[in-house]
Amino acid sequence: MSGAGKTITLERALPMWQGGELEDVTLAYETWGKDRGDNRVLIFTGLSPSAHAASSPEDDSPGWWEDIIGPGKPLDTDHYHVICFNSLGSCFGSTGPASINPASGKPWAIDFPELHIEDIARSIGMALEQLGLDELDTIVGPSMGGMIGLAYLLLHPGKTRRFLSISSAMAADPYAIAVRSLQRELIRSDAAWQDGRYAPDQQPIAGMRLARKLGMTTYRSATEWRQRFARDRIAGEKPGHPAFPLEFEVEGYLEAAAEKFVGGFDANCYQYLSRAMDLFDAAAHAGGDIDAAMDKLQLESAHVIGVETDILFPPHQQRELARAIDAAGIPVEYTQMASLQGHDAFLTDMERFQPVIAEYLRPADLRDD
């Protein structure tokens, strides 16, 4: 059971976190490594990635976490059966605003029901149960994936041994909410958004470009950009408006990042997933009492990783999560990375992340080697 391009349609309606049901839910997923029943690792993704976290014989294109997943890598597929789903609400094969509403025969667009992190977690839980894969060794969640992982553990206690949370949180900080709110507003302010009723091939490109550029300014650190770009000028012909051309290399970097992103991600899916991150609050699982919520966790251990320069999910949130897990009586380790790459460090700073992840995920039969 290894390869790319698999989908599963839930056999029953998905109960939504805020009420109601969603019928005919399809989720895209990929797997790597052989399933032995006791070696399953479930990866939840951040906002924009697909289920293609690593290459495979069926799809040899590099995945978004290529340096972490594979034979001999930190998440060693010679030992683990790794599973990764494209989130509910996304646009890479899973049901979301860009998929067809069976009732209308048209894309759901903004008629898609309000999406919560818990809806993503519950849909994947139902899919795993249907596949017979719901007993897990470890859940790994970077960024939004850590929120989904925490929600999954609260909704399915006793189904997972370990939890690795990377640059995530029990709830979004006001700064992160403000940034994402502005990103969504930039998309909606594009006339091409058409109140969310745009044609699939007529995305609000200008709004998406600006949203991505704003996002990129928060994914990395000012220190890294100072070292990487300084005040270097763009050589040769300068892009941008003739009266206000892009002058600096850092502007060119943002331009390239926007160009790479637009056209590959649906604007409404971005809106829904971004807002779901803002709405998430683990304390809601116990009437607003975070300690009571975390007492529901049933884990053998956990590891929380944060990055010193992360401004979206800053270190204080990682320490708070680790303390809350510890207060629930679960052995937990906290690692704070000195990376310059900010929130994106788990995707880029392999020199620091590989050994820490490898140590926590080292299979039991190899831990004394």
Stockholm file with secondary structure:
# STOCKHOLM 1.0

chainA/1-369         MSGAGKTITLERALPMWQGGELEDVTLAYETWGKDRGDNRVLIFTGLSPSAHAASSPEDDSPGWWEDIIGPGKPLDTDHYHVICFNSLGSCFGSTGPASINPASGKPWAIDFPELHIEDIARSIGMALEQLGLDELDTIVGPSMGGMIGLAYLLLHPGKTRRFLSISSAMAADPYAIAVRSLQRELIRSDAAWQDGRYAPDQQPIAGMRLARKLGMTTYRSATEWRQRFARDRIAGEKPGHPAFPLEFEVEGYLEAAAEKFVGGFDANCYQYLSRAMDLFDAAAHAGGDIDAAMDKLQLESAHVIGVETDILFPPHQQRELARAIDAAGIPVEYTQMASLQGHDAFLTDMERFQPVIAEYLRPADLRDD
#=GR chainA/1-369 SS CCEEEEEEECSSCEECTTSSEECSCEEEEEEESCCCSSCEEEECCCSSCCSCCSCCSSCCSCCTTTTTBSTTSSBCTTTCEEEEECCTTCSSSSSSTTSEETTTTEECGGGSCCCCHHHHHHHHHHHHHHHTCCCEEEEEEETHHHHHHHHHHHHSTTSEEEEEEESCCSBCCHHHHHHHHHHHHHHHTSGGGGGGTCCTTSCCHHHHHHHHHHHHHHHSCHHHHHHHHTTCBCCSSCCEETTEECCBHHHHHHHHHHHHHTTSSCHHHHHHHHHHHHHCBGGGGGTTCHHHHHTTCCCSEEEEEEETTCSSSCHHHHHHHHHHHHHTTCCEEEEEECCSSGGGHHHHCHHHHHHHHHHHHCCGGGTTC
#=GC SS_cons         CCEEEEEEECSSCEECTTSSEECSCEEEEEEESCCCSSCEEEECCCSSCCSCCSCCSSCCSCCTTTTTBSTTSSBCTTTCEEEEECCTTCSSSSSSTTSEETTTTEECGGGSCCCCHHHHHHHHHHHHHHHTCCCEEEEEEETHHHHHHHHHHHHSTTSEEEEEEESCCSBCCHHHHHHHHHHHHHHHTSGGGGGGTCCTTSCCHHHHHHHHHHHHHHHSCHHHHHHHHTTCBCCSSCCEETTEECCBHHHHHHHHHHHHHTTSSCHHHHHHHHHHHHHCBGGGGGTTCHHHHHTTCCCSEEEEEEETTCSSSCHHHHHHHHHHHHHTTCCEEEEEECCSSGGGHHHHCHHHHHHHHHHHHCCGGGTTC
//
